[in-house]
Amino acid sequence: MTVSLIAGIIWVLAGSVTAKLPMRHQVAPGLALIATAPVLLGWIAWDHGWIWLVLGLAAFVSMMRHPLRYLLARMRGEAPGMPAEMRR
């Protein structure tokens, strides 16, 4: 197993731990995970090819669908609602 796949596994585990945190504590680690994902996916693609890139991208979108939906709405100029737990 290559270092890039081990890093990918660690990224998935970190995402799972982040998901277990209370909503108000998920922002910083979630943004860090979103920021590191393109580099990690590129590294995996470099080592293993485009098929693994597609599989990794599918996993990324599956894990980060709600934050990505929120960020896309913000980029379009919309004001998406925040969960009640985040408004405190």
N, C-alpha and C positions, 0 to 999 in steps of 0.2 A: 504494500500500500504506500502510495507516495505521500509526501509532506502536504501537497495541496489537498488531497482527499482527507487527510487527518485534520487539516485546518477547516475544511468544510464540515466535518463531523462536529468539531468543537463549536463552529458557528451555529449549527442546528441546535446543539445542546444549550448554548447561550440563549438562543431564541426561545427555547422551551422554558428555561428558567425565567426569562424576562416575562413571558406570558403568564407565569404564576404569580408575579408581583401584583400588588394593588395598582389600579389604573394610573393613579397620580405618580407612581414611581416607575412607570414603564417608559416615560418619554425619553430620558437621556440614554438608557441602554438601547432602546428601539432605534433612535437616530444613529447611534454608533453602528448598530447592525446594518441599517440601511446604507450608511456611508461606506462600510467595508465590503458590502456584497459585490459591487461591480469589480473591484480588484480581485476578490476571491474567485468570482466566476471566470474572470479572464485568466487567472492562474490555472484553474482547473481545465479550462478550454485549451490553454497552451500545452499542458501536460498530456491531456487525454483526448482532445478533439471536440468537434462541434456537437456531437450527440450528447456528451456529458454536459456541455454548456446548456443545451436545451433542457435537459433533465434538471440541472441546477437552477435554471431560470424558472422552471415550473414550480420547483420547491420554494424558491424565494417568493414568487407571486402568491403562492398558496399561504405561506406563513405571514406575509406582510400585506395581505389584501386590504385590510381596514386602514392602516396608516397610508398606504399608497393611494387609496381612494380619497382620503382626506387631503393629502398633498396635491393630488390632481385637481380637486375642487378648489383649493386655495390658489393654484396656478391659473385657473380659469377665472379668478376674481369672485368666486362664490364665497359665501360665509357659511360653511358647514357647521352644523350644531355639534356642541361638545357633550359628551356624556355627563350626567349629573354629578358623578363622582369626581370629574375633573374640574368642575366649577367651584369647588370649595376653596 
